[in-house]
Amino acid sequence: MARNRSSSSSSSSGKLRYCNPAYYLKRPKRLAMLLIVFVSVTLVVWDRQTLVREHELEEIKNNPANVIEKIDHIKQAKQPPGNKAFVEDPIDIQRKQKVKDAMIHAWSSYEKYAWGQDELQPQTKNGVNSFGGLGATLIDALDTLYIMDLDEQFQRAREVVGGLLSAYDLSGDKVFLEKARDIADRLLPAWNTRTGIPYNVINLAHGNPHNPSWTGGESILADSGTEQLELIALSQRTGDPKYRQKAEKVIVELNKTFPADGLLPIYISPDRGTPSYSTITFGAMGDSFYEYLLKVWIQGNKTSAVKPYRDMWETSMKGLLSLVRKSTPSSFTYVCEKNGDSLIDKMDELACFAPGMIALGSSGYGPGDSEKFLSLAEELAWTCYNFYQSTPTKLAGENYFFRDGQDMSVGTSWNILRPETVESLFYLWRLTGNKTYKEWGWNIFQAFEKNSRIESGYVGLKDVNTGDKDNMMQSFFLAETLKYLYLLFSPTTVISLDEWVFNTEAHPLKIVTQHDGEISGRSDGQHRPNIRLRGRKGDEEPERVRKLVYSKSDPEPDEFCCSLFGKLCDFNRFSLLQLIGNVVPYDKNVE
């Protein structure tokens, strides 16, 4: 027994020596062998995990519906019987709260230093009435406050301004609808032209419409084609067809000269209804015309009554494909601008709404085209994300140029807190389930926090290369940029894309099924517009530098811009019209 015990002890001691580091220090060959084994095992495990992740990402990309269904099954299995609540990712909860904190900081700064004025100048801690004193930030941010459950802030804003369209869609408060109708009636004279294509500027007090001198008397495409959602919604909510008729007449008129490639120049004559010689672009002054062709179709619940809008949009998407190019050497996909027969290798950050729009519309195609357009949307989103990643501040410039062998270079180098890229990331996350888009959005948010947040709000950058700050907190930063970032980390039941459509200023409107001759479910004798798809080559005109439509030289302070590119469009044609709501209000407590 003693020998056996000794032998056992000796054997144990012999094995334990392999755990003693000194053993290997005296035997370098065995140490090397141990390291090789350790590294090999580590690589095998790592490769295995990588393959699993790649498989999951590939499955998400190729068949997101199945992946989401599996995730839902897993989450449901973890729920107690009868509990169908969606379980949020803890990381999403943390990130959503960070975005909400950013909104609180931005809003509190506005309340403290610029309450009731259009926008805050954070560096000098004062307000500025850039657009005639409508209270731009107050109106623009209302629905963001509501969506983020910032109820006290929402109520304070309501008491001052009376609200905006989507505020009624969300809250059901009729004060918003009454104000919307009043303001829309004041806007209607802008459509009193020979063709029905509206003027861009109107005096709300006296009803005198005209176009700004810098357009040569022409109307802007994106302005003329970006009121349809709001005016159709207003007719649906009020039962009065006149608003819808004004909006639809514009599309009927534009379709009379609609080119075969579906691409219109940015300037349109309100007298002749024909395009002028000007730039074709999915950036400034062109963008949202194409966006609204798709979104009117979605707003009407994709019925035959709104199918002509979808048909026009698909024609325009064929034209967009003719503008798509790839950079060298990194193969970034981008959308050119067009001037006459010449292509310009330039893309605005504003055009970064396009990936989201294309993804949103891809499901309306057959299988082959649907995959092709969704893939294009993902490629363009990667380019837009690299607009941010390619600068020292990780914030995008206003536009980019592409040159052979040099990929992209920033052109106009300011950043004014724009939302278009995060808007597209929001849509792509919702439509594909690929969490990569959340990571990209989080990186952009962190860049805003690092470079744009100051003690008294958020500011843009004069130069994304140097980080020099400007002195303006744009209203759309609260209305759009922070809203899309918040929704990027929220459950998909919050403002579900099956029930809501976002207008071009990120204000959600309820989807209401539209039938021929119906307004809000009641016949008014009006039929859908007789839009026949026919085309000819349109005239293109030379590029014009984007300018703010509102000018301080305008003769009266209550003369406001109705153009998309001045934020007053939010109040004259968008946000003020969005005072309209749905008869069934959105209840944020019900998922």
N, C-alpha and C positions, 0 to 999 in steps of 0.2 A: 504493500500500500504506500509505504514511504517512497519507494522508487518511482512508482507510478505518479504519485503526487509531484515528486521532483521533476519527473519527465514532462508532466503536464505544465508545470510552472515554467520549465525551461522552454517548452514549445511556445507558451504564451509570450514569454519574454522575447523570443525570436521573432514572433509576428509583430509585436509592438515596436520593435526597432524600426520597422518600415514607416512608422508614423513620426519618428524622431527626425527633425530637419538636419541634425548633425550627421545622421547616417548618409544623407545624400550629399552633404557638403564635402564629405571625404570620398565620395564616389561620383565624380562629375558626369560619367557616361550614363549612369542610372538617373541622375538628375535631368539630363537632357532628354532621356527616353520618357520620363514622367511628364515633362513639359510638352513633348510632342503628343503624347496620349491625351493630355488635358486640352490642348488646342484643337485636336482632331474631334474630340467629343463635343467641345463647345461649338465648332463649326457645323457639325451635324445637326445639333439642336437648333442652332440659329437658322440654318438653311431650311430646316423643317418648319420652323415658325414663319419664316419669310414666305415659303411656298404656300402655307396656309393663308397668310394675309393676302398674298397676290391672287390666290384663288378666290378669296372672298371679294376683293376689289373687282376682279374680272367678272365674277357672278353679278355683283351690283351693277356693273356697267352694262353687261349683256342682258341681264334679266332682273332688273331691280324689283319688279313686282313680286317675284318668287322670294327674293331675299327679305323684302319687307314683310311678306306673309309669314316667313319663318320666324322673324323677330317678333312679330305680333303674337304668334303661337307661344313662343318662349315667355313673353311678358304676361300673356294671359294665364299661362300655367303657374306663374308665380303669384297671381292674384288670389285672394280669398274668394270662395264661391259667391257669385253675384256681383263682384266688383269688377267693372270694366274700365276703370280709370287708367289713363295712359301714364306709365311710369317714366319720368324724365331722367335723362342721363345727368348724374351729379355735376359733371363738367359743364354741360349745357346750362344747368341752373346757375352755376357760379358766373359763367360768362354773360348770361342774360342779365344777371344782377349788376354786373360791371357796366353793361350798356345802359341799364336803367339809371345807375348812379351818374353816368355821363349826362343823361337827359336831365336829371335833377339839377346837376351843376349848371348845365347850359340854361335851363329854364329859370332857375333861381337867380342867375346872373342877369338875365333879361328882365325879370321882375324887379330886381333891385336897382338896375341902372337905366333901363329903357322902357319901362312899363307903358304900354299903349302906343308906343312908336313902332315904326316899321322894323328896324333892325338895331342890334346892339353893336357898338364899337367897343370891344372889350379892353383894348389897350388904354384908351382915354376915358373909359367907364362912362359913356354917355350914349343916348339913343340918337338915331338919325332917321328922318322920314325920306328915305330914298325914293319912295313911290307914292308920295302924296299924303301920307299919314293915315293909311288904312289899317295900321296895326298888323303889318304883314306877318311877323313872327307869331303873334297871338293867334291869328286865324289859321295859319299854316300848321301850327303844332297841336291844334285841339285834339284831333283824332289820335295822334301819337300819345298824348297824355292819357286818353281814355283807354287805349289798348294796353298801356303799361300799368293800368290800375292806379294812376296818380290822380285820385278822385278829388282831393282838395284843390289841387292846381287846376284841374279841369273846371270845377265849379267857379273858381275865381275868374278864370278866363271867360266862361260863359256869361257871367254877370256883366262883363265889360263889352264883349263884342257881339254876342248873340249867336256865335257858332259858325259852322260851315256844313256843307252838304253831307259829308260822310259822318259828321257828328250826329246828324239825325239818323243816318243809316245805322249807326252804332247805338245811339241812346233812345231814339224814338221821340225826342222832344220836339214838339211842333213849332216851337219858336224858330227853329232853324229853317223849317220849310217855308214859313211865312216870310222870313228875311230873304231867302233864296229867290222866291218868286218876285219880290219887289225889285231886287237887284237885276234879275234876269230881264224883267220888263224894261229896265233902264238901259240894258245892253242891246236890246233888239234893234234899235235904229242902225247899229253897225252893219246889219245884214241888208239894209235897204240900198242895194246897188243894182245895176242893170242885170247882173247875172246871179245875184244872191251870194256871191263870194264876199265875205265881210271885210270891212276896213279894220285896220289894226288898232286904231286909237279912237277913243270916244270920251267926251266930257259927260260924266255921269249926272251932273247937275242940269245940263242943258240939252244933252242928247245930240251933240254935234260930232259926227264921225268923220275921220279922214285917215290917211296913211302918212307916216313920217316921211320927211323929205329925203332921207338918206336911202330909201328904197326906190326912189324915182317914181313915187306914186303907186307902186305895185303893192300887192298884198303878199304876205309871207305864207309859203306852203304849210309849214308846221302849225301856224296859227289858224289858218282857214280849215285845216283838216283835223283839228284837235279840240273840238267842242262837242263832238257827236255823243260821246258817253254821257256827258253832263246834261245836255239838252234833251236827249231821249229819256234819261232818268227823270228829269223834271216833268216832262209830259206824262210819264207813267205815274208819278206820284200825285200830280194835280188833276189828271184827266183832261188837261188842255193840250190839244195837239199842235199848237202853234210853235212851240219850242222845237219839237221833233221835226216839223216841216222845214224850219229854217236850216237845221243841221243837215237834213237829208238832201235838200236842194243843192247844197255845196257839193256833195259827192256826185250827184247826178250831173252837175255842170262839169266837174273835173273829168268825169268819165267820157264826156263827149270828145275830148281830145286826149284820152288816156293812151299813152304810147304802148307799143307791142311789148316792150321790156318792163313796163310798169314803173318806170323811173321818171319822176317829174323834177324839173328845176325848182329852185327855192323861191322864185318870184313868179306870181300869177297876177294877170290883169283882172281887177274886179269889174271892169267894164266889158272886156271881151271874153273873159273866162279862159284865155289861152296863156300858156307859159311864156315868160320872157327868156331871153338868152342869159342864162345864169348857171351856177354850179349845181350839179347833182350830187347829193351827199346824204349819208345816214347820220351825219353829225349835225352841227348847229343849223337851224332853220329848215331842216328837212325831216329829221328823225321821227317825231311823234305822229306825222301823217301816216306813216306805214304802221306804226304801233297801233293806231286807232282803227285801221281797217281790220286788223285781227281782233282787237278787243271789243268792238261793237258786235262782232259775231259771237264772242264769248258772252258778252253781257246779255244778249238775246237768247242765250241757252242753245246756240248753234242750230236754230231752226231754219226752215226754208225761207222765212221772212228776212233773215239776215245773211243768208248764203251769198248774195252778191258781194258783200263786203269781203268775205273769205276768198271769193274768186279773184277779186282785185288784189288782195294781199298775196295770193299765190303767184299771180302774174308778176308782182313786184319782187317776190323772192327769186324768181327766175332771173330778173334783172340784177338782183344783188349778187347772184352767183357769178355773173359776168364781171363783177368788180373785185372778186376775191383773188388775192395773190398770197404767195409765201415768201418770207424773207430768206436771205442767205447770210450766214451758214446754218442758222438754228431752226429754220422752217417755221417761224411764227406766222400764223394765218392772220391776215388783216383785210379790211375792206377799203378799197381805194375811193377817192372822189373822182368825179368826171367833169371835164371842161371841154365842151365841144366833142371832138373825137379823141381827145387826149385824156389819159388816166394820170392822176396825181397820186403818188405813193405817200399819202398822208391819211392819218386816222385820228379823229378827235376822241378824247376820253368820253365825250358825250355819246359817241357811237357805241360805247360799251354797254348801252342798254340792249343792243341787238342780240347778243348771246341769249339773254333771258327771253326776249321776244321770240326768237327762232325756236328755242326749246319749248316755249309755251304753245307755239303753233305746230310743232312737229307731229303731235299726236293726231292731228286732223288729216294727215297723209296716209296712204297705204303703207304696208310694212317696209318696202324698200326705200321709198323717199323719206319715211319717218326716221329710219336709222341714219340716213345720209344727212338730214338736217340737224338731228340731235348731235351727231358727230361734229358737224360744222360749229354748232353752238359751243360745244366743249372746247374745240380748238380756239375759237375766238376768245372764250373766257380765259384760257391760259395766256393768250397774248395780253389781254387787259390786266390780268394779275401781274404780268411782268412789266406793264407800264409802271406799276408801283415798285416792284422788286428791283428794277434797274437803276433807281436813283439812290443817292446816299441817305436820304431821309425815309426811303421806302414809301413815299407818297408820290402819286402820279402827277405829271405835268398836264397841261391843258390839251396838248396834241403831240403827235409823234410822226416823224418822217422815217421812211424805210429806204435804205440804199444797198445796192448789191455788195455783198461781202461784209456789211457792217450792221446787219439786223436793224435795230431801231435806235433812234436818237431823239431826245426830247426837243420839241420845237419851242412853243410858248411854255415857259417853265413855271408858271404859277400853279398853285393848287388852292381852290376855293371851297374845299370840303364837299366835293360833288358826290352823288350817290350811285351813279350808273353802274359801276363795276360791282358794288355790293348788291345792287338790285338783281343783277344777273346771277350772282352767286346764290342769292336767296331762291330764285326760280330753279336753278339747276339742282340745288339740294332738295327742294320739294319734289322735283320731277324724277330724279334719279336715285335719291337716297345715298349718294356718294358723300361720305363725311369729309372728303378732301376739301370740298367747297366751304365747309364750316371752318376748317383750319385756315384757309386763305382769307376768309372774312375776319377771323380773329387776328391774323397778322396785320391786316389793314387797320383794324380798330386800334391795335396796340401802337401802330405808327401815328395815328391821330392823337392818341393819348400822350405819346412822347413828344410830338412836335407841335401840336396845335392847342393843347390844353394849357390855359394859364389861370391865374387866380380868379379872374373875372369873366370866365367863359371860354369859348373856343375861337381861334382865329385861323385864317388861311395862311398860306406861305407865299411870299413874293417870288421865291425861287426854291424849287424842290432840291436843288443842288447845294445851296448854301444854308437853307433852313431859315432865312430871314422871314420874319412874320409880318403879316399885314394887320389891318385894324378893323376887320369885319367878321361878324358871326352871321353867315347867310341863313335866312329863314329855312331854306330847304335842308340844312344840316339837321335840324330838329324834325322837320316834316318827313324827310325821306331817308337820309343816310342812317340816322340812329334808329328809325323805325324798321328798316330792312335788316339792320344788324340785330335788333332785338328779336325779330321774327325768325331770323336765321337760327337762333338758339332756342326757339319756342316750339312746343308741340305743333304738329301740322294741323291740329284742330283749331288753333288760334288763327282766325281769318283764313279759313279753308279755301283753297283755290277752286273747290267744287261749288262754293256758294258765293264767292266774292270775286270781283275783278278790280284791280288797282288802276286808277287813272294815271296819267303820265306824271303827276305830282305825288304819287304814292298814297292817294286817298282812296280807301276801299268803297266800292259801290256794290250793292246787292245784285246778284244775277237774277233777272226776271224774264221768264219765257216770253218771247215776243212772237205773236202770230200776225198774219196778214190782217190789217184793218183793226188792230186792237191797241188800246192804250190802257195799261194797268188792268187788263182783263176785260175791258169794256169796249165795244165797237164804237168807233167814231167816224166810220166811213172812209178813213184814210188807209190807203194801201202802201205797201212797201215801195221804195223808190224803183222806178223802172231803169235799173242799171244794166245796160247791155255791154258786155265786154267787147270792145273793139279797139284797135290801136293804130297809131301812126308814130313815126319817130318824132319825139318832141325836140324843141329847140333847147339848147343848153347855153348858159351864159357864163361870163367870166366870174371867178371867185370874188366874193366880197368879204371883207373882214367883218366878223361878227361885232355888232354894236348893241348896246342897251337901247331898247326901243324908247324907254322913257327918257326924256331930256329935261334938264332943269330950265332950259330956255322956253319950254312950253308956256303959253301965255297964262294959264290958270292952274293953281295948285291942285284942283280936283279933276284935272285932265289926265287920265291914266292909260297906261299901256295895256292892251289886250293881247299882246304877243306872248307866246310861250317863253321867250327868252328873257323877258323882264319878269320878275316874280309877280308882277301885277296880274299876269295871266291867271295866277292862282285865284285872284279875287274877282276879276272881271269875267273870266270865262271858265275857270276851274273851281277853285276853292269856294267862291261865293255861290256858284251854281251848285256846289256840293253841299249846300245847306239842305238840299232835298234829302230825304231819307226813304227808307223802306217802311211800308206799313207794319212789317214785323221787325221790331228792333233787335239788334244783336245783343244777346245776353252773355257777357263774358264769364259768367259763373257756371254756364252749362257747356260741357265739352261733348 
